[in-house]
Amino acid sequence: MKTRLSETPGFRRDVKKISAEVHKRLEKSLNQFLLDRNHPGLHFEVIKKSRNLYSIRVGRNHRVIMKEEAPDSYILLRVAVHDVYQRL
């Protein structure tokens, strides 16, 4: 089944604030996620299992935080620096 992604307003706000370089990495990471969410470069991992929160790596300092809505459907919540994502 094909993976589906949807965006929250908070995610869109975060995207507007990131640099062009991070934006380019974000697009690459999301495209890779759609092809193979278990690709080792993404570091796809559970943040809090009880809330179905996951993250993928976007470069060295940023992560995309997402919520699993269904087995192949994710809501993109935030693009955050590593420190912010660890506080969730």
C-alpha positions as a printed Julia matrix, in Angstrom:
88×3 Matrix{Float64}:
  0.0    0.0    0.0
  1.17   3.51  -0.75
  2.11   5.74   2.18
  0.04   8.93   2.54
  1.15  12.14   4.23
 -0.94  15.09   5.35
  0.25  18.36   6.9
 -0.92  20.36   9.89
 -0.86  24.18   9.95
  1.96  23.93  12.52
  4.05  21.87  10.11
  3.45  24.43   7.33
  4.51  27.26   9.68
  7.7   25.39  10.57
  8.5   24.83   6.89
  8.25  28.57   6.22
 10.82  29.24   8.96
 13.54  26.78   7.92
 16.47  27.68   5.69
 16.58  26.76   2.0
 19.21  24.11   2.77
 17.05  22.45   5.43
 14.02  22.7    3.13
 15.93  20.81   0.43
 16.84  18.09   2.96
 13.23  17.99   4.16
 11.95  17.29   0.64
 14.57  14.6    0.14
 13.72  12.93   3.47
  9.97  12.98   2.83
 10.44  11.54  -0.66
 12.63   8.78   0.77
 10.03   8.12   3.46
  7.36   7.65   0.79
  9.59   5.16  -1.03
 10.86   3.25   2.01
 10.15   4.45   5.53
 12.69   1.96   6.9
 15.59   3.4    4.92
 18.51   3.56   7.38
 19.31   7.2    6.6
 15.91   8.34   7.88
 16.32   6.92  11.38
 12.55   6.37  11.5
 11.76   5.89  15.18
  9.0    5.9   17.75
  8.86   8.96  20.0
  5.95   7.93  22.2
  4.23   4.69  21.34
  1.09   5.5   23.31
  0.45   8.54  21.11
  1.65   6.96  17.85
  4.34   9.63  17.44
  7.3    9.01  15.16
 10.17  10.98  13.71
 12.53  10.93  10.76
 15.85  12.66  10.37
 16.21  15.79   8.24
 19.94  16.47   8.24
 22.01  16.53  11.4
 19.92  18.92  13.51
 16.3   18.63  12.41
 13.59  15.98  12.64
 10.09  15.69  11.22
  7.6   14.73  13.9
  4.57  12.82  12.69
  1.6   10.92  14.02
  0.47   7.62  12.58
 -3.19   7.93  11.61
 -3.46   4.47  10.03
 -0.89   1.82   9.02
  0.17   3.75   5.89
 -1.08   7.24   6.74
  0.85   9.88   8.69
  0.11  13.45   9.76
  3.16  15.73   9.63
  3.07  17.73  12.86
  6.36  19.65  13.12
  9.81  20.22  11.72
 11.94  20.75  14.79
 15.52  20.86  15.93
 16.64  17.76  17.75
 16.33  19.37  21.22
 12.66  20.28  20.75
 11.73  16.84  19.51
 13.34  15.18  22.54
 11.07  17.18  24.91
  7.89  15.64  23.5
